[in-house]
Amino acid sequence: MNLYISAENALLFAAACAVGGLVYRCTKNQQSTARSAASGDLLAALGAAAFALALLAFLFGVGDGSSTGAEPPCLNEPATSSNPPSRG
């Protein structure tokens, strides 16, 4: 099964991931000891990424990629005329 993701949607997702990564790195505890590695606030990073994605999707009007215009006329309709048929 293939799932198509438009380029615009992928860029917005990548930007949201970058925001989440930046927040995670900025929230690391600077006073880590030698035994424990510094870790960032994962919940804040996920929240920031979700907020960034929602905001970007709202600003750019992200959809499913399908056109929302009017449907083309049906080609199988019989041709109709406003003139009555001529008699003979």
C-alpha positions as CSV (number, residue, x, y, z in Angstrom):
1,M,0.0,0.0,0.0
2,N,1.4,3.4,-1.0
3,L,0.6,6.6,0.8
4,Y,1.1,9.8,-1.2
5,I,2.4,12.8,0.8
6,S,2.6,16.0,-1.0
7,A,5.8,18.0,-0.9
8,E,4.2,20.8,0.9
9,N,2.9,18.5,3.7
10,A,6.4,16.9,4.0
11,L,8.1,20.2,4.3
12,L,5.7,21.3,7.0
13,F,6.3,18.0,8.9
14,A,10.0,18.4,8.6
15,A,9.8,22.0,9.9
16,A,7.7,20.8,12.9
17,C,10.3,18.1,13.6
18,A,13.1,20.7,13.5
19,V,11.2,22.9,16.0
20,G,10.7,19.9,18.3
21,G,14.4,19.0,18.0
22,L,15.4,22.5,18.8
23,V,13.2,22.7,21.8
24,Y,14.5,19.3,23.0
25,R,18.1,20.5,22.7
26,C,17.4,23.9,24.4
27,T,15.8,22.2,27.4
28,K,18.7,20.0,28.2
29,N,20.0,20.3,31.7
30,Q,23.4,22.1,31.5
31,Q,24.5,20.8,34.9
32,S,24.7,17.1,34.2
33,T,27.0,14.9,36.2
34,A,29.5,12.5,34.7
35,R,27.3,9.5,35.5
36,S,24.0,10.8,34.0
37,A,23.7,12.2,30.5
38,A,21.8,15.4,30.1
39,S,18.4,14.8,28.6
40,G,15.9,17.4,27.3
41,D,12.2,17.7,28.1
42,L,10.6,15.3,25.7
43,L,7.0,16.4,26.5
44,A,7.8,20.0,25.8
45,A,9.5,19.1,22.5
46,L,6.5,17.0,21.4
47,G,4.1,19.7,22.4
48,A,6.1,22.4,20.5
49,A,6.3,20.2,17.4
50,A,2.6,19.5,17.5
51,F,1.8,23.2,17.9
52,A,4.2,24.2,15.1
53,L,2.6,21.6,12.8
54,A,-0.9,22.8,13.6
55,L,0.0,26.4,13.1
56,L,1.8,25.8,9.8
57,A,-1.0,23.7,8.6
58,F,-3.5,26.4,9.5
59,L,-1.4,29.1,7.8
60,F,-0.7,27.2,4.6
61,G,-4.1,25.5,4.3
62,V,-2.8,22.0,4.0
63,G,-5.3,19.5,2.5
64,D,-5.2,16.0,1.1
65,G,-3.9,17.2,-2.3
66,S,-7.2,16.8,-4.2
67,S,-8.6,19.7,-6.1
68,T,-11.7,21.2,-4.7
69,G,-13.0,22.9,-7.9
70,A,-16.2,22.2,-9.7
71,E,-16.6,18.8,-11.3
72,P,-16.2,18.6,-15.0
73,P,-19.4,18.1,-17.0
74,C,-20.4,14.6,-17.7
75,L,-19.5,13.6,-21.3
76,N,-22.2,10.9,-21.5
77,E,-25.1,13.2,-21.3
78,P,-27.3,13.3,-24.5
79,A,-27.1,16.5,-26.4
80,T,-30.3,18.6,-26.0
81,S,-31.5,21.4,-28.2
82,S,-34.0,24.2,-27.5
83,N,-35.3,24.0,-31.1
84,P,-38.1,21.6,-31.8
85,P,-37.5,19.0,-34.5
86,S,-38.6,20.2,-38.0
87,R,-41.5,18.4,-39.6
88,G,-41.2,17.5,-42.9
